[in-house]
Amino acid sequence: MIHGMWGGPWCWENYRRVFEPAGYRCVATTLPHHDMDPRGIPDPRLGTTSLLDYAEALEREIRQLREKPIVMGHSMGGLLAQMLAARGLAKALVLLAPASPAGIAAVTPSVIRSFWSIQTRWGWWRKPTRQTFAEAAYSLLHLLPEAEQKQAYDRFVFDSGRATFERRGAARVDAAKVTCPVLVVGGTQDRMTPASVVRKVARRYKAVSTYKEFEDHAHWVVGEPRWEEVAEHALAWLKSPKPGSFEA
C-alpha cells in the first residue's frame, strides 16, 4: 500500500480494516523522508528527491517480501505503483485516483489551483513542499466535514518539490511492460486527479485494465464518506479480476 503526496502509512488505516480480515497481509509503506513529525522541520534532502528515488526504495522493500505482491497506490502512490509494475514487481495493481505517467496531460484549472502556493514560491522544485490548509480542503478533502479536514491536514507532512511536478522522464512508464491485471478507480468530483485524466490512465493499460468511476467520490477515497464502497469494490475485483471493462 503506497501513500500519496504529503501522506504516510496512516492513510491506509481504513483499508487495512477491510483487507486484513479478508486474509490479506497489508504492508503500508513509508516513502523516503516521510517519517517525520508533521509539525517538525523536513529533511532538506526531501526537496530534491526524485520519483525514481521513491520507486527504487519501494523496489528494495518489495524484493524483501516472500512473494510478488498486489500493489495498491493512491494519488502519487498510484503513479509509483505503475512504475513498479513496469519493472515486473506486481501481480496485480489497484490504482486509486492515480497520478498520471508521462505522456498524459494532467493540468487542469482545478489542478493549478490545488498547487498555487507551491508553484508561486521561487525554487519550489528543489525544496520540501506542502499545500496550505485551504488548498488541501479544496483539492483533497472537500467531501469531509471541516473538523475532519483539519484532522487529516494536521497529519500531512512535507513532500519533494522535485517529485511534485516531475512528469517527464522520471514519470515515464512503458505500458507494454505492465502485464498484470490493473484496477483503476476514479471519482467524478476529484479536483486533484480529475476523472477525465484517470480515464486516460485506464486506457493506457486497456489490454489488462478495469476502470471504475464513482459518482459521489473525489480524491480522498481512502477516507472520505463512503470510502468503504471503494475498498469493498477493490476487494471484490481482486477475488476475480476481469480486465477489459470500463464502468462509469
C-alpha positions as CSV (number, residue, x, y, z in Angstrom):
1,M,0.0,0.0,0.0
2,I,1.7,3.2,-1.2
3,H,0.5,6.5,0.1
4,G,0.3,9.7,-1.9
5,M,2.0,13.0,-1.7
6,W,2.2,14.5,1.9
7,G,0.9,11.2,3.3
8,G,2.1,8.3,5.3
9,P,1.1,4.7,6.2
10,W,-1.7,6.2,8.3
11,C,-3.6,6.9,5.1
12,W,-4.3,3.2,4.9
13,E,-5.8,2.7,8.3
14,N,-9.4,2.4,6.9
15,Y,-8.5,0.0,4.1
16,R,-6.5,-2.3,6.4
17,R,-9.7,-2.8,8.4
18,V,-11.3,-4.2,5.2
19,F,-8.4,-6.2,3.7
20,E,-6.8,-7.8,6.8
21,P,-10.0,-9.6,7.9
22,A,-10.3,-10.9,4.3
23,G,-6.9,-12.6,4.7
24,Y,-4.5,-10.1,3.2
25,R,-1.2,-9.2,4.8
26,C,-1.1,-5.4,4.4
27,V,2.2,-3.7,4.2
28,A,1.6,0.1,4.4
29,T,5.0,1.6,3.3
30,T,6.5,5.0,4.2
31,L,8.2,6.9,1.3
32,P,11.7,8.2,2.0
33,H,11.9,11.2,4.4
34,H,8.2,11.0,5.2
35,D,8.8,9.5,8.7
36,M,8.7,12.9,10.4
37,D,6.6,14.9,12.8
38,P,4.1,17.0,10.7
39,R,5.0,20.0,12.9
40,G,8.7,19.4,12.5
41,I,11.3,20.6,10.1
42,P,11.5,18.4,6.9
43,D,14.7,16.7,5.9
44,P,16.4,19.1,3.4
45,R,17.2,16.2,1.1
46,L,13.5,15.7,0.6
47,G,13.2,18.7,-1.8
48,T,15.4,17.1,-4.5
49,T,14.2,13.5,-4.0
50,S,13.0,12.1,-7.4
51,L,10.2,9.8,-8.2
52,L,12.9,7.4,-9.2
53,D,14.3,7.5,-5.7
54,Y,10.9,6.7,-4.3
55,A,10.5,3.8,-6.8
56,E,13.9,2.4,-6.0
57,A,13.2,2.4,-2.3
58,L,9.9,0.6,-2.9
59,E,11.6,-1.9,-5.2
60,R,14.1,-2.8,-2.4
61,E,11.2,-3.2,0.0
62,I,9.2,-5.4,-2.4
63,R,12.2,-7.6,-3.1
64,Q,12.4,-8.4,0.6
65,L,8.9,-9.9,0.6
66,R,8.3,-13.6,0.3
67,E,6.2,-13.3,-2.9
68,K,5.3,-10.8,-5.6
69,P,2.6,-8.5,-4.1
70,I,-0.6,-6.9,-5.1
71,V,0.5,-3.2,-5.3
72,M,-2.1,-0.6,-4.2
73,G,-1.4,3.1,-4.7
74,H,-3.3,6.3,-4.0
75,S,-2.6,9.5,-6.0
76,M,1.2,9.8,-6.4
77,G,1.4,6.3,-4.9
78,G,-0.7,5.2,-7.9
79,L,1.9,6.5,-10.3
80,L,4.7,4.8,-8.3
81,A,2.6,1.6,-8.5
82,Q,2.6,1.8,-12.3
83,M,6.3,2.3,-12.3
84,L,6.8,-0.8,-10.2
85,A,4.5,-2.9,-12.4
86,A,6.5,-1.9,-15.4
87,R,9.5,-3.4,-13.6
88,G,7.7,-6.7,-13.2
89,L,7.2,-6.3,-9.4
90,A,3.4,-6.6,-9.1
91,K,1.0,-9.5,-9.6
92,A,-1.9,-7.0,-9.7
93,L,-2.4,-3.3,-9.4
94,V,-5.1,-1.3,-7.6
95,L,-4.8,2.4,-8.6
96,L,-6.9,4.8,-6.6
97,A,-7.2,8.3,-8.1
98,P,-3.7,7.8,-9.6
99,A,-1.4,10.5,-10.8
100,S,-0.7,10.0,-14.5
101,P,2.5,8.9,-16.1
102,A,4.5,10.9,-18.6
103,G,2.6,11.4,-21.9
104,I,-0.9,12.1,-20.3
105,A,-1.8,15.7,-20.0
106,A,-2.9,16.3,-16.4
107,V,-3.0,20.1,-15.9
108,T,-6.5,21.5,-15.5
109,P,-7.7,24.7,-13.7
110,S,-8.5,22.7,-10.6
111,V,-5.0,21.2,-10.5
112,I,-3.4,24.6,-10.9
113,R,-5.5,26.0,-8.0
114,S,-4.6,22.9,-5.9
115,F,-0.8,23.7,-6.2
116,W,-0.9,27.5,-6.4
117,S,1.0,28.3,-3.3
118,I,3.7,25.9,-4.2
119,Q,4.0,27.0,-7.9
120,T,4.3,30.6,-6.9
121,R,7.2,30.1,-4.5
122,W,10.6,30.6,-6.0
123,G,12.8,27.5,-6.1
124,W,9.9,25.1,-5.2
125,W,11.4,22.5,-7.5
126,R,14.3,21.9,-5.1
127,K,12.6,22.5,-1.7
128,P,10.3,20.4,0.5
129,T,6.7,21.5,-0.3
130,R,3.2,21.2,1.3
131,Q,-0.2,22.6,0.4
132,T,-1.9,25.2,2.5
133,F,-4.9,24.0,4.5
134,A,-7.2,25.9,2.1
135,E,-5.7,24.2,-0.9
136,A,-5.9,20.8,0.7
137,A,-9.5,21.4,1.7
138,Y,-10.3,22.4,-1.9
139,S,-8.4,19.7,-3.7
140,L,-8.3,16.6,-1.5
141,L,-10.7,16.8,1.4
142,H,-13.7,18.8,0.2
143,L,-16.2,15.9,0.9
144,L,-15.2,15.8,4.5
145,P,-16.7,18.0,7.3
146,E,-14.4,20.9,8.2
147,A,-13.4,19.4,11.5
148,E,-12.3,16.2,9.8
149,Q,-10.5,18.2,7.1
150,K,-8.4,19.8,9.8
151,Q,-7.7,16.4,11.5
152,A,-6.4,14.9,8.2
153,Y,-4.4,18.0,7.2
154,D,-2.7,18.1,10.6
155,R,-1.2,14.7,9.7
156,F,0.2,15.7,6.3
157,V,4.0,16.1,6.1
158,F,6.2,17.8,3.5
159,D,6.9,16.2,0.1
160,S,9.5,16.6,-2.6
161,G,9.3,19.7,-4.7
162,R,11.1,17.8,-7.4
163,A,8.7,14.9,-7.4
164,T,5.7,17.2,-7.3
165,F,6.0,18.2,-10.9
166,E,8.4,15.5,-12.2
167,R,6.1,14.3,-15.0
168,R,8.6,13.7,-17.9
169,G,11.5,11.3,-17.9
170,A,11.2,10.1,-14.3
171,A,7.5,9.5,-14.7
172,R,7.8,7.5,-17.9
173,V,6.0,4.1,-17.7
174,D,6.4,1.6,-20.6
175,A,2.7,0.5,-20.8
176,A,3.7,-2.7,-22.8
177,K,5.6,-3.9,-19.7
178,V,2.5,-3.6,-17.4
179,T,1.1,-7.1,-18.0
180,C,-0.6,-7.8,-14.7
181,P,-4.4,-7.1,-14.1
182,V,-5.0,-3.4,-13.2
183,L,-8.0,-1.8,-11.5
184,V,-8.2,1.9,-12.0
185,V,-10.6,3.9,-9.8
186,G,-11.7,7.5,-10.4
187,G,-14.1,9.9,-8.8
188,T,-16.3,12.4,-10.7
189,Q,-15.7,15.0,-8.0
190,D,-11.9,14.7,-8.0
191,R,-10.2,18.0,-8.4
192,M,-6.6,16.8,-7.9
193,T,-6.6,13.9,-10.5
194,P,-9.8,14.6,-12.4
195,A,-11.8,11.7,-13.7
196,S,-11.0,12.8,-17.3
197,V,-7.3,12.2,-16.6
198,V,-7.8,8.9,-14.6
199,R,-9.8,7.5,-17.6
200,K,-6.7,8.1,-19.8
201,V,-4.6,6.2,-17.3
202,A,-7.0,3.2,-17.6
203,R,-6.9,3.4,-21.4
204,R,-3.1,3.4,-21.3
205,Y,-3.3,-0.2,-20.0
206,K,-6.5,-1.2,-21.8
207,A,-5.4,-4.7,-22.5
208,V,-5.2,-5.5,-18.8
209,S,-7.2,-2.8,-17.1
210,T,-10.6,-2.4,-15.5
211,Y,-11.9,1.1,-14.9
212,K,-14.5,2.0,-12.2
213,E,-15.7,5.6,-11.7
214,F,-17.6,6.5,-8.6
215,E,-20.1,9.4,-9.0
216,D,-20.1,10.6,-5.4
217,H,-16.3,10.4,-4.7
218,A,-13.4,12.8,-5.0
219,H,-9.7,12.4,-4.4
220,W,-9.6,11.3,-0.8
221,V,-11.1,7.8,-1.5
222,V,-9.0,6.4,1.4
223,G,-11.0,8.4,4.0
224,E,-13.9,10.4,2.6
225,P,-17.5,9.5,3.3
226,R,-18.4,6.0,2.0
227,W,-14.8,5.1,1.4
228,E,-15.9,1.5,2.3
229,E,-17.7,1.1,-1.1
230,V,-14.4,1.8,-2.9
231,A,-12.4,-0.6,-0.7
232,E,-15.0,-3.3,-1.0
233,H,-15.1,-2.9,-4.8
234,A,-11.4,-3.3,-4.9
235,L,-11.6,-6.4,-2.7
236,A,-14.3,-8.0,-4.8
237,W,-12.3,-7.2,-8.0
238,L,-9.2,-8.9,-6.6
239,K,-11.1,-12.1,-6.0
240,S,-11.9,-12.3,-9.7
241,P,-10.1,-9.6,-11.8
242,K,-11.7,-9.2,-15.2
243,P,-9.6,-6.8,-17.3
244,G,-11.2,-5.0,-20.2
245,S,-14.3,-3.5,-18.6
246,F,-14.9,0.3,-18.4
247,E,-17.6,1.2,-16.0
248,A,-18.6,4.8,-15.1
